[in-house]
């Protein structure tokens, strides 16, 4: 019987390679959803912000992204943007790849 576990991690500590299976829909978040996420983080103040769960399945040494693609992709894009504007900000420590 496979073991299921819940691992809480800070976003800055995520360092895995995630694969988006072909059955997942493409990235669909627009300005409204991104602003909502950013406002939630800002309004949380100095307290740790709890992102909704990202569900993955380990598959041959990689992680298939089952749920949370929109959130994780948005976080990845925010990291990329911040790093391009302020090089002292480190880029994301994780990757996202689409499996076609």
Gaussian input, Z-matrix of N, CA and C with variables (Angstrom, degrees):
# hf/3-21g

backbone

0 1
 N
 C     1     B1
 C     2     B2     1     A1
 N     3     B3     2     A2     1     D1
 C     4     B4     3     A3     2     D2
 C     5     B5     4     A4     3     D3
 N     6     B6     5     A5     4     D4
 C     7     B7     6     A6     5     D5
 C     8     B8     7     A7     6     D6
 N     9     B9     8     A8     7     D7
 C    10    B10     9     A9     8     D8
 C    11    B11    10    A10     9     D9
 N    12    B12    11    A11    10    D10
 C    13    B13    12    A12    11    D11
 C    14    B14    13    A13    12    D12
 N    15    B15    14    A14    13    D13
 C    16    B16    15    A15    14    D14
 C    17    B17    16    A16    15    D15
 N    18    B18    17    A17    16    D16
 C    19    B19    18    A18    17    D17
 C    20    B20    19    A19    18    D18
 N    21    B21    20    A20    19    D19
 C    22    B22    21    A21    20    D20
 C    23    B23    22    A22    21    D21
 N    24    B24    23    A23    22    D22
 C    25    B25    24    A24    23    D23
 C    26    B26    25    A25    24    D24
 N    27    B27    26    A26    25    D25
 C    28    B28    27    A27    26    D26
 C    29    B29    28    A28    27    D27
 N    30    B30    29    A29    28    D28
 C    31    B31    30    A30    29    D29
 C    32    B32    31    A31    30    D30
 N    33    B33    32    A32    31    D31
 C    34    B34    33    A33    32    D32
 C    35    B35    34    A34    33    D33
 N    36    B36    35    A35    34    D34
 C    37    B37    36    A36    35    D35
 C    38    B38    37    A37    36    D36
 N    39    B39    38    A38    37    D37
 C    40    B40    39    A39    38    D38
 C    41    B41    40    A40    39    D39
 N    42    B42    41    A41    40    D40
 C    43    B43    42    A42    41    D41
 C    44    B44    43    A43    42    D42
 N    45    B45    44    A44    43    D43
 C    46    B46    45    A45    44    D44
 C    47    B47    46    A46    45    D45
 N    48    B48    47    A47    46    D46
 C    49    B49    48    A48    47    D47
 C    50    B50    49    A49    48    D48
 N    51    B51    50    A50    49    D49
 C    52    B52    51    A51    50    D50
 C    53    B53    52    A52    51    D51
 N    54    B54    53    A53    52    D52
 C    55    B55    54    A54    53    D53
 C    56    B56    55    A55    54    D54
 N    57    B57    56    A56    55    D55
 C    58    B58    57    A57    56    D56
 C    59    B59    58    A58    57    D57
 N    60    B60    59    A59    58    D58
 C    61    B61    60    A60    59    D59
 C    62    B62    61    A61    60    D60
 N    63    B63    62    A62    61    D61
 C    64    B64    63    A63    62    D62
 C    65    B65    64    A64    63    D63
 N    66    B66    65    A65    64    D64
 C    67    B67    66    A66    65    D65
 C    68    B68    67    A67    66    D66
 N    69    B69    68    A68    67    D67
 C    70    B70    69    A69    68    D68
 C    71    B71    70    A70    69    D69
 N    72    B72    71    A71    70    D70
 C    73    B73    72    A72    71    D71
 C    74    B74    73    A73    72    D72
 N    75    B75    74    A74    73    D73
 C    76    B76    75    A75    74    D74
 C    77    B77    76    A76    75    D75
 N    78    B78    77    A77    76    D76
 C    79    B79    78    A78    77    D77
 C    80    B80    79    A79    78    D78
 N    81    B81    80    A80    79    D79
 C    82    B82    81    A81    80    D80
 C    83    B83    82    A82    81    D81
 N    84    B84    83    A83    82    D82
 C    85    B85    84    A84    83    D83
 C    86    B86    85    A85    84    D84
 N    87    B87    86    A86    85    D85
 C    88    B88    87    A87    86    D86
 C    89    B89    88    A88    87    D87
 N    90    B90    89    A89    88    D88
 C    91    B91    90    A90    89    D89
 C    92    B92    91    A91    90    D90
 N    93    B93    92    A92    91    D91
 C    94    B94    93    A93    92    D92
 C    95    B95    94    A94    93    D93
 N    96    B96    95    A95    94    D94
 C    97    B97    96    A96    95    D95
 C    98    B98    97    A97    96    D96
 N    99    B99    98    A98    97    D97
 C   100   B100    99    A99    98    D98
 C   101   B101   100   A100    99    D99
 N   102   B102   101   A101   100   D100
 C   103   B103   102   A102   101   D101
 C   104   B104   103   A103   102   D102
 N   105   B105   104   A104   103   D103
 C   106   B106   105   A105   104   D104
 C   107   B107   106   A106   105   D105
 N   108   B108   107   A107   106   D106
 C   109   B109   108   A108   107   D107
 C   110   B110   109   A109   108   D108
 N   111   B111   110   A110   109   D109
 C   112   B112   111   A111   110   D110
 C   113   B113   112   A112   111   D111
 N   114   B114   113   A113   112   D112
 C   115   B115   114   A114   113   D113
 C   116   B116   115   A115   114   D114
 N   117   B117   116   A116   115   D115
 C   118   B118   117   A117   116   D116
 C   119   B119   118   A118   117   D117
 N   120   B120   119   A119   118   D118
 C   121   B121   120   A120   119   D119
 C   122   B122   121   A121   120   D120
 N   123   B123   122   A122   121   D121
 C   124   B124   123   A123   122   D122
 C   125   B125   124   A124   123   D123
 N   126   B126   125   A125   124   D124
 C   127   B127   126   A126   125   D125
 C   128   B128   127   A127   126   D126
 N   129   B129   128   A128   127   D127
 C   130   B130   129   A129   128   D128
 C   131   B131   130   A130   129   D129
 N   132   B132   131   A131   130   D130
 C   133   B133   132   A132   131   D131
 C   134   B134   133   A133   132   D132
 N   135   B135   134   A134   133   D133
 C   136   B136   135   A135   134   D134
 C   137   B137   136   A136   135   D135
 N   138   B138   137   A137   136   D136
 C   139   B139   138   A138   137   D137
 C   140   B140   139   A139   138   D138
 N   141   B141   140   A140   139   D139
 C   142   B142   141   A141   140   D140
 C   143   B143   142   A142   141   D141
 N   144   B144   143   A143   142   D142
 C   145   B145   144   A144   143   D143
 C   146   B146   145   A145   144   D144
 N   147   B147   146   A146   145   D145
 C   148   B148   147   A147   146   D146
 C   149   B149   148   A148   147   D147
 N   150   B150   149   A149   148   D148
 C   151   B151   150   A150   149   D149
 C   152   B152   151   A151   150   D150
 N   153   B153   152   A152   151   D151
 C   154   B154   153   A153   152   D152
 C   155   B155   154   A154   153   D153
 N   156   B156   155   A155   154   D154
 C   157   B157   156   A156   155   D155
 C   158   B158   157   A157   156   D156
 N   159   B159   158   A158   157   D157
 C   160   B160   159   A159   158   D158
 C   161   B161   160   A160   159   D159
 N   162   B162   161   A161   160   D160
 C   163   B163   162   A162   161   D161
 C   164   B164   163   A163   162   D162
 N   165   B165   164   A164   163   D163
 C   166   B166   165   A165   164   D164
 C   167   B167   166   A166   165   D165
 N   168   B168   167   A167   166   D166
 C   169   B169   168   A168   167   D167
 C   170   B170   169   A169   168   D168
 N   171   B171   170   A170   169   D169
 C   172   B172   171   A171   170   D170
 C   173   B173   172   A172   171   D171
 N   174   B174   173   A173   172   D172
 C   175   B175   174   A174   173   D173
 C   176   B176   175   A175   174   D174
 N   177   B177   176   A176   175   D175
 C   178   B178   177   A177   176   D176
 C   179   B179   178   A178   177   D177
 N   180   B180   179   A179   178   D178
 C   181   B181   180   A180   179   D179
 C   182   B182   181   A181   180   D180
 N   183   B183   182   A182   181   D181
 C   184   B184   183   A183   182   D182
 C   185   B185   184   A184   183   D183
 N   186   B186   185   A185   184   D184
 C   187   B187   186   A186   185   D185
 C   188   B188   187   A187   186   D186
 N   189   B189   188   A188   187   D187
 C   190   B190   189   A189   188   D188
 C   191   B191   190   A190   189   D189
 N   192   B192   191   A191   190   D190
 C   193   B193   192   A192   191   D191
 C   194   B194   193   A193   192   D192
 N   195   B195   194   A194   193   D193
 C   196   B196   195   A195   194   D194
 C   197   B197   196   A196   195   D195
 N   198   B198   197   A197   196   D196
 C   199   B199   198   A198   197   D197
 C   200   B200   199   A199   198   D198
 N   201   B201   200   A200   199   D199
 C   202   B202   201   A201   200   D200
 C   203   B203   202   A202   201   D201
 N   204   B204   203   A203   202   D202
 C   205   B205   204   A204   203   D203
 C   206   B206   205   A205   204   D204
 N   207   B207   206   A206   205   D205
 C   208   B208   207   A207   206   D206
 C   209   B209   208   A208   207   D207
 N   210   B210   209   A209   208   D208
 C   211   B211   210   A210   209   D209
 C   212   B212   211   A211   210   D210
 N   213   B213   212   A212   211   D211
 C   214   B214   213   A213   212   D212
 C   215   B215   214   A214   213   D213
 N   216   B216   215   A215   214   D214
 C   217   B217   216   A216   215   D215
 C   218   B218   217   A217   216   D216
 N   219   B219   218   A218   217   D217
 C   220   B220   219   A219   218   D218
 C   221   B221   220   A220   219   D219
 N   222   B222   221   A221   220   D220
 C   223   B223   222   A222   221   D221
 C   224   B224   223   A223   222   D222
 N   225   B225   224   A224   223   D223
 C   226   B226   225   A225   224   D224
 C   227   B227   226   A226   225   D225
 N   228   B228   227   A227   226   D226
 C   229   B229   228   A228   227   D227
 C   230   B230   229   A229   228   D228
 N   231   B231   230   A230   229   D229
 C   232   B232   231   A231   230   D230
 C   233   B233   232   A232   231   D231
 N   234   B234   233   A233   232   D232
 C   235   B235   234   A234   233   D233
 C   236   B236   235   A235   234   D234
 N   237   B237   236   A236   235   D235
 C   238   B238   237   A237   236   D236
 C   239   B239   238   A238   237   D237
 N   240   B240   239   A239   238   D238
 C   241   B241   240   A240   239   D239
 C   242   B242   241   A241   240   D240
 N   243   B243   242   A242   241   D241
 C   244   B244   243   A243   242   D242
 C   245   B245   244   A244   243   D243
 N   246   B246   245   A245   244   D244
 C   247   B247   246   A246   245   D245
 C   248   B248   247   A247   246   D246
 N   249   B249   248   A248   247   D247
 C   250   B250   249   A249   248   D248
 C   251   B251   250   A250   249   D249
 N   252   B252   251   A251   250   D250
 C   253   B253   252   A252   251   D251
 C   254   B254   253   A253   252   D252
 N   255   B255   254   A254   253   D253
 C   256   B256   255   A255   254   D254
 C   257   B257   256   A256   255   D255
 N   258   B258   257   A257   256   D256
 C   259   B259   258   A258   257   D257
 C   260   B260   259   A259   258   D258
 N   261   B261   260   A260   259   D259
 C   262   B262   261   A261   260   D260
 C   263   B263   262   A262   261   D261
 N   264   B264   263   A263   262   D262
 C   265   B265   264   A264   263   D263
 C   266   B266   265   A265   264   D264
 N   267   B267   266   A266   265   D265
 C   268   B268   267   A267   266   D266
 C   269   B269   268   A268   267   D267
 N   270   B270   269   A269   268   D268
 C   271   B271   270   A270   269   D269
 C   272   B272   271   A271   270   D270
 N   273   B273   272   A272   271   D271
 C   274   B274   273   A273   272   D272
 C   275   B275   274   A274   273   D273
 N   276   B276   275   A275   274   D274
 C   277   B277   276   A276   275   D275
 C   278   B278   277   A277   276   D276
 N   279   B279   278   A278   277   D277
 C   280   B280   279   A279   278   D278
 C   281   B281   280   A280   279   D279
 N   282   B282   281   A281   280   D280
 C   283   B283   282   A282   281   D281
 C   284   B284   283   A283   282   D282
 N   285   B285   284   A284   283   D283
 C   286   B286   285   A285   284   D284
 C   287   B287   286   A286   285   D285
 N   288   B288   287   A287   286   D286
 C   289   B289   288   A288   287   D287
 C   290   B290   289   A289   288   D288
 N   291   B291   290   A290   289   D289
 C   292   B292   291   A291   290   D290
 C   293   B293   292   A292   291   D291
 N   294   B294   293   A293   292   D292
 C   295   B295   294   A294   293   D293
 C   296   B296   295   A295   294   D294
 N   297   B297   296   A296   295   D295
 C   298   B298   297   A297   296   D296
 C   299   B299   298   A298   297   D297

   B1=1.4512
   B2=1.5287
   B3=1.3528
   B4=1.4632
   B5=1.5239
   B6=1.3185
   B7=1.4620
   B8=1.5220
   B9=1.2890
   B10=1.4600
   B11=1.5074
   B12=1.3158
   B13=1.4510
   B14=1.5141
   B15=1.3070
   B16=1.4448
   B17=1.5127
   B18=1.3236
   B19=1.4584
   B20=1.5177
   B21=1.3092
   B22=1.4586
   B23=1.5197
   B24=1.3359
   B25=1.4557
   B26=1.5128
   B27=1.3228
   B28=1.4506
   B29=1.5231
   B30=1.3293
   B31=1.4606
   B32=1.5201
   B33=1.3280
   B34=1.4723
   B35=1.5259
   B36=1.3272
   B37=1.4642
   B38=1.5293
   B39=1.3365
   B40=1.4622
   B41=1.5167
   B42=1.3239
   B43=1.4709
   B44=1.5272
   B45=1.2834
   B46=1.4579
   B47=1.5246
   B48=1.3110
   B49=1.4550
   B50=1.5201
   B51=1.3199
   B52=1.4511
   B53=1.5191
   B54=1.3053
   B55=1.4584
   B56=1.5155
   B57=1.3234
   B58=1.4577
   B59=1.5246
   B60=1.3378
   B61=1.4656
   B62=1.5298
   B63=1.3037
   B64=1.4666
   B65=1.5293
   B66=1.3359
   B67=1.4657
   B68=1.5246
   B69=1.3334
   B70=1.4637
   B71=1.5182
   B72=1.3172
   B73=1.4604
   B74=1.5288
   B75=1.3004
   B76=1.4564
   B77=1.5153
   B78=1.3034
   B79=1.4603
   B80=1.5211
   B81=1.3311
   B82=1.4563
   B83=1.5280
   B84=1.3266
   B85=1.4540
   B86=1.5111
   B87=1.3231
   B88=1.4535
   B89=1.5217
   B90=1.2923
   B91=1.4655
   B92=1.5281
   B93=1.3074
   B94=1.4650
   B95=1.5250
   B96=1.3359
   B97=1.4720
   B98=1.5308
   B99=1.3301
   B100=1.4686
   B101=1.5225
   B102=1.3319
   B103=1.4685
   B104=1.5226
   B105=1.3239
   B106=1.4609
   B107=1.5279
   B108=1.3342
   B109=1.4606
   B110=1.5271
   B111=1.3287
   B112=1.4685
   B113=1.5270
   B114=1.3356
   B115=1.4643
   B116=1.5197
   B117=1.3330
   B118=1.4646
   B119=1.5217
   B120=1.3283
   B121=1.4699
   B122=1.5233
   B123=1.3351
   B124=1.4697
   B125=1.5272
   B126=1.3268
   B127=1.4625
   B128=1.5227
   B129=1.3137
   B130=1.4622
   B131=1.5270
   B132=1.3338
   B133=1.4629
   B134=1.5133
   B135=1.3109
   B136=1.4664
   B137=1.5238
   B138=1.3196
   B139=1.4584
   B140=1.5228
   B141=1.3327
   B142=1.4719
   B143=1.5255
   B144=1.3208
   B145=1.4611
   B146=1.5167
   B147=1.3110
   B148=1.4584
   B149=1.5301
   B150=1.3198
   B151=1.4562
   B152=1.5239
   B153=1.3118
   B154=1.4560
   B155=1.5218
   B156=1.3213
   B157=1.4686
   B158=1.5322
   B159=1.3054
   B160=1.4586
   B161=1.5262
   B162=1.3161
   B163=1.4627
   B164=1.5259
   B165=1.3326
   B166=1.4578
   B167=1.5187
   B168=1.3209
   B169=1.4602
   B170=1.5174
   B171=1.3217
   B172=1.4582
   B173=1.5199
   B174=1.3237
   B175=1.4497
   B176=1.5262
   B177=1.3165
   B178=1.4738
   B179=1.5221
   B180=1.3242
   B181=1.4546
   B182=1.5122
   B183=1.3202
   B184=1.4563
   B185=1.5268
   B186=1.3153
   B187=1.4529
   B188=1.5220
   B189=1.3263
   B190=1.4585
   B191=1.5240
   B192=1.3084
   B193=1.4553
   B194=1.5246
   B195=1.3249
   B196=1.4645
   B197=1.5243
   B198=1.3230
   B199=1.4624
   B200=1.5172
   B201=1.3210
   B202=1.4608
   B203=1.5179
   B204=1.3206
   B205=1.4636
   B206=1.5278
   B207=1.3186
   B208=1.4623
   B209=1.5301
   B210=1.3373
   B211=1.4642
   B212=1.5246
   B213=1.3239
   B214=1.4639
   B215=1.5309
   B216=1.3154
   B217=1.4627
   B218=1.5256
   B219=1.3175
   B220=1.4697
   B221=1.5228
   B222=1.3269
   B223=1.4692
   B224=1.5240
   B225=1.3215
   B226=1.4662
   B227=1.5305
   B228=1.3294
   B229=1.4608
   B230=1.5277
   B231=1.3252
   B232=1.4655
   B233=1.5243
   B234=1.3435
   B235=1.4689
   B236=1.5256
   B237=1.3430
   B238=1.4670
   B239=1.5276
   B240=1.3242
   B241=1.4592
   B242=1.5291
   B243=1.3314
   B244=1.4672
   B245=1.5253
   B246=1.3254
   B247=1.4628
   B248=1.5333
   B249=1.3227
   B250=1.4722
   B251=1.5273
   B252=1.3356
   B253=1.4639
   B254=1.5219
   B255=1.3206
   B256=1.4686
   B257=1.5225
   B258=1.3460
   B259=1.4700
   B260=1.5284
   B261=1.3464
   B262=1.4691
   B263=1.5297
   B264=1.3277
   B265=1.4691
   B266=1.5180
   B267=1.3090
   B268=1.4609
   B269=1.5227
   B270=1.3419
   B271=1.4652
   B272=1.5247
   B273=1.3020
   B274=1.4739
   B275=1.5199
   B276=1.3233
   B277=1.4661
   B278=1.5215
   B279=1.3184
   B280=1.4604
   B281=1.5248
   B282=1.3167
   B283=1.4632
   B284=1.5160
   B285=1.3143
   B286=1.4615
   B287=1.5138
   B288=1.3112
   B289=1.4647
   B290=1.5162
   B291=1.3065
   B292=1.4524
   B293=1.5223
   B294=1.3251
   B295=1.4591
   B296=1.5238
   B297=1.2940
   B298=1.4785
   B299=1.4892
   A1=108.02
   A2=118.57
   A3=120.32
   A4=110.59
   A5=114.66
   A6=117.65
   A7=108.79
   A8=115.30
   A9=122.19
   A10=107.22
   A11=116.17
   A12=118.00
   A13=109.41
   A14=114.76
   A15=122.76
   A16=107.19
   A17=115.95
   A18=121.13
   A19=109.00
   A20=116.54
   A21=120.37
   A22=108.28
   A23=115.89
   A24=120.50
   A25=110.07
   A26=115.46
   A27=120.12
   A28=107.74
   A29=117.04
   A30=120.48
   A31=110.22
   A32=116.83
   A33=119.45
   A34=112.71
   A35=118.02
   A36=121.88
   A37=112.53
   A38=118.02
   A39=120.62
   A40=108.03
   A41=116.49
   A42=119.02
   A43=111.95
   A44=117.08
   A45=120.58
   A46=111.54
   A47=115.23
   A48=121.93
   A49=107.50
   A50=115.99
   A51=121.94
   A52=109.41
   A53=115.03
   A54=121.54
   A55=108.29
   A56=115.78
   A57=121.46
   A58=107.13
   A59=117.39
   A60=120.25
   A61=111.60
   A62=116.16
   A63=121.82
   A64=112.99
   A65=117.96
   A66=119.07
   A67=112.79
   A68=117.55
   A69=120.64
   A70=109.63
   A71=116.15
   A72=119.20
   A73=108.74
   A74=116.02
   A75=120.53
   A76=111.88
   A77=115.60
   A78=120.74
   A79=109.16
   A80=116.54
   A81=121.15
   A82=114.14
   A83=117.92
   A84=117.94
   A85=110.85
   A86=114.39
   A87=121.39
   A88=110.20
   A89=115.20
   A90=121.46
   A91=111.74
   A92=117.81
   A93=121.50
   A94=112.13
   A95=117.44
   A96=121.40
   A97=111.58
   A98=116.11
   A99=119.65
   A100=110.26
   A101=116.90
   A102=119.90
   A103=111.18
   A104=117.48
   A105=120.86
   A106=110.90
   A107=117.28
   A108=121.16
   A109=110.48
   A110=116.65
   A111=120.21
   A112=111.37
   A113=117.74
   A114=121.05
   A115=111.10
   A116=117.56
   A117=120.78
   A118=110.85
   A119=116.06
   A120=120.45
   A121=109.83
   A122=116.97
   A123=120.82
   A124=111.22
   A125=116.99
   A126=120.95
   A127=112.68
   A128=116.76
   A129=120.84
   A130=111.89
   A131=116.84
   A132=121.02
   A133=111.97
   A134=115.77
   A135=121.51
   A136=113.44
   A137=116.75
   A138=119.96
   A139=109.27
   A140=118.21
   A141=119.71
   A142=110.07
   A143=116.39
   A144=121.56
   A145=108.26
   A146=116.06
   A147=120.77
   A148=109.32
   A149=115.25
   A150=122.01
   A151=107.38
   A152=117.09
   A153=118.91
   A154=108.98
   A155=117.44
   A156=120.26
   A157=114.06
   A158=113.78
   A159=123.20
   A160=104.26
   A161=116.81
   A162=120.91
   A163=108.72
   A164=115.20
   A165=120.83
   A166=109.86
   A167=114.46
   A168=120.89
   A169=107.08
   A170=116.12
   A171=119.68
   A172=108.67
   A173=115.31
   A174=120.62
   A175=108.32
   A176=116.15
   A177=122.03
   A178=111.98
   A179=117.10
   A180=121.44
   A181=115.40
   A182=117.37
   A183=120.64
   A184=108.06
   A185=116.16
   A186=120.27
   A187=110.25
   A188=116.37
   A189=121.02
   A190=107.24
   A191=115.95
   A192=121.95
   A193=108.96
   A194=116.18
   A195=122.41
   A196=110.57
   A197=117.15
   A198=121.48
   A199=108.81
   A200=115.69
   A201=120.67
   A202=113.10
   A203=116.97
   A204=120.56
   A205=111.37
   A206=117.85
   A207=120.48
   A208=110.45
   A209=116.52
   A210=120.32
   A211=111.24
   A212=116.55
   A213=119.62
   A214=111.18
   A215=117.73
   A216=120.85
   A217=110.09
   A218=116.79
   A219=120.33
   A220=110.82
   A221=117.24
   A222=120.52
   A223=109.59
   A224=117.01
   A225=121.60
   A226=110.62
   A227=116.99
   A228=121.10
   A229=111.85
   A230=116.96
   A231=120.74
   A232=109.95
   A233=116.63
   A234=120.23
   A235=110.60
   A236=117.29
   A237=121.54
   A238=110.72
   A239=116.59
   A240=120.76
   A241=110.82
   A242=116.33
   A243=119.65
   A244=110.95
   A245=117.22
   A246=121.13
   A247=110.65
   A248=117.70
   A249=119.94
   A250=111.26
   A251=117.57
   A252=121.65
   A253=112.39
   A254=115.65
   A255=121.77
   A256=107.36
   A257=117.58
   A258=120.35
   A259=114.82
   A260=118.01
   A261=120.02
   A262=112.04
   A263=116.43
   A264=119.86
   A265=107.02
   A266=115.37
   A267=119.98
   A268=111.17
   A269=117.02
   A270=119.29
   A271=110.27
   A272=115.76
   A273=120.70
   A274=109.58
   A275=115.76
   A276=121.95
   A277=111.73
   A278=116.71
   A279=120.22
   A280=108.86
   A281=114.91
   A282=120.73
   A283=109.93
   A284=114.43
   A285=122.24
   A286=107.80
   A287=116.75
   A288=121.21
   A289=109.14
   A290=115.17
   A291=121.11
   A292=108.30
   A293=116.15
   A294=121.72
   A295=106.96
   A296=116.60
   A297=120.71
   A298=111.55
   D1=127.29
   D2=-178.83
   D3=-68.35
   D4=147.20
   D5=178.34
   D6=-93.82
   D7=135.99
   D8=175.75
   D9=-108.34
   D10=137.47
   D11=178.97
   D12=-142.14
   D13=156.73
   D14=177.50
   D15=-111.61
   D16=120.35
   D17=179.05
   D18=-117.52
   D19=114.51
   D20=176.90
   D21=-85.17
   D22=130.89
   D23=-179.83
   D24=-138.95
   D25=148.46
   D26=170.75
   D27=-73.06
   D28=145.20
   D29=-178.94
   D30=-56.17
   D31=-41.48
   D32=-178.60
   D33=-66.32
   D34=-13.43
   D35=-179.79
   D36=-95.76
   D37=-7.59
   D38=179.22
   D39=-70.22
   D40=124.86
   D41=-175.31
   D42=-140.05
   D43=31.33
   D44=-177.32
   D45=-104.92
   D46=171.63
   D47=173.28
   D48=-101.30
   D49=123.32
   D50=-178.57
   D51=-109.59
   D52=139.12
   D53=-179.95
   D54=-117.05
   D55=131.57
   D56=178.49
   D57=-96.68
   D58=109.26
   D59=-179.40
   D60=-62.15
   D61=154.49
   D62=-175.61
   D63=-61.61
   D64=-22.78
   D65=-179.76
   D66=-76.30
   D67=-12.71
   D68=177.85
   D69=-73.31
   D70=144.99
   D71=174.99
   D72=-70.72
   D73=158.76
   D74=178.45
   D75=-70.41
   D76=175.18
   D77=179.74
   D78=-66.30
   D79=124.76
   D80=-174.22
   D81=-123.33
   D82=-6.89
   D83=-176.89
   D84=-65.88
   D85=139.47
   D86=177.00
   D87=-112.94
   D88=-166.80
   D89=-176.91
   D90=-57.52
   D91=-42.19
   D92=-177.73
   D93=-59.38
   D94=-47.75
   D95=-178.19
   D96=-68.19
   D97=-40.62
   D98=179.86
   D99=-65.80
   D100=-45.12
   D101=178.21
   D102=-62.61
   D103=-37.71
   D104=178.15
   D105=-61.89
   D106=-44.35
   D107=178.02
   D108=-62.51
   D109=-47.11
   D110=-179.34
   D111=-63.37
   D112=-39.58
   D113=177.71
   D114=-65.50
   D115=-39.80
   D116=177.00
   D117=-59.29
   D118=-45.40
   D119=-179.84
   D120=-63.83
   D121=-47.10
   D122=-179.03
   D123=-62.36
   D124=-44.21
   D125=-177.15
   D126=-69.72
   D127=-14.40
   D128=179.09
   D129=-76.51
   D130=-11.86
   D131=178.55
   D132=67.53
   D133=-139.13
   D134=-178.22
   D135=-88.54
   D136=0.15
   D137=178.84
   D138=-76.89
   D139=149.91
   D140=175.82
   D141=-59.80
   D142=133.91
   D143=179.02
   D144=-93.05
   D145=129.59
   D146=-179.20
   D147=-99.06
   D148=106.20
   D149=176.57
   D150=-71.77
   D151=144.87
   D152=177.00
   D153=-57.11
   D154=158.59
   D155=-173.96
   D156=-58.76
   D157=144.24
   D158=170.31
   D159=-108.55
   D160=119.51
   D161=-176.84
   D162=-103.60
   D163=126.74
   D164=-179.89
   D165=-129.81
   D166=160.54
   D167=174.97
   D168=-127.35
   D169=122.93
   D170=178.01
   D171=-69.86
   D172=131.03
   D173=-174.60
   D174=-145.58
   D175=102.51
   D176=177.29
   D177=54.11
   D178=49.31
   D179=174.67
   D180=81.35
   D181=5.49
   D182=177.01
   D183=-130.27
   D184=172.16
   D185=179.98
   D186=-115.52
   D187=117.58
   D188=172.99
   D189=-82.29
   D190=128.37
   D191=-178.49
   D192=-82.70
   D193=112.70
   D194=-176.14
   D195=-92.76
   D196=-45.22
   D197=179.73
   D198=-143.64
   D199=141.75
   D200=178.51
   D201=106.36
   D202=11.92
   D203=-177.62
   D204=-58.86
   D205=-43.83
   D206=-177.50
   D207=-62.25
   D208=-44.46
   D209=-179.72
   D210=-66.48
   D211=-47.56
   D212=-177.30
   D213=-66.44
   D214=-38.70
   D215=177.56
   D216=-64.42
   D217=-41.31
   D218=178.87
   D219=-63.17
   D220=-44.64
   D221=177.62
   D222=-60.14
   D223=-42.78
   D224=178.99
   D225=-60.29
   D226=-46.22
   D227=-179.77
   D228=-64.98
   D229=-37.31
   D230=176.95
   D231=-63.02
   D232=-45.42
   D233=176.17
   D234=-56.58
   D235=-47.33
   D236=-178.77
   D237=-60.10
   D238=-44.45
   D239=-178.97
   D240=-65.06
   D241=-48.13
   D242=-178.68
   D243=-60.94
   D244=-41.17
   D245=179.56
   D246=-65.47
   D247=-36.25
   D248=179.69
   D249=-69.70
   D250=-30.05
   D251=179.59
   D252=-85.34
   D253=-36.93
   D254=-176.64
   D255=-132.61
   D256=92.42
   D257=-174.59
   D258=-57.12
   D259=-21.92
   D260=178.21
   D261=-68.88
   D262=-20.27
   D263=175.60
   D264=-78.86
   D265=126.04
   D266=-177.28
   D267=-71.11
   D268=144.98
   D269=175.42
   D270=-70.34
   D271=168.94
   D272=177.98
   D273=-57.09
   D274=145.71
   D275=178.27
   D276=-92.55
   D277=8.56
   D278=-179.67
   D279=-126.77
   D280=162.30
   D281=177.52
   D282=-122.48
   D283=156.52
   D284=175.26
   D285=-126.02
   D286=130.28
   D287=178.62
   D288=-134.80
   D289=140.51
   D290=179.41
   D291=-94.77
   D292=131.42
   D293=176.60
   D294=-94.57
   D295=118.02
   D296=-179.67
   D297=-95.71

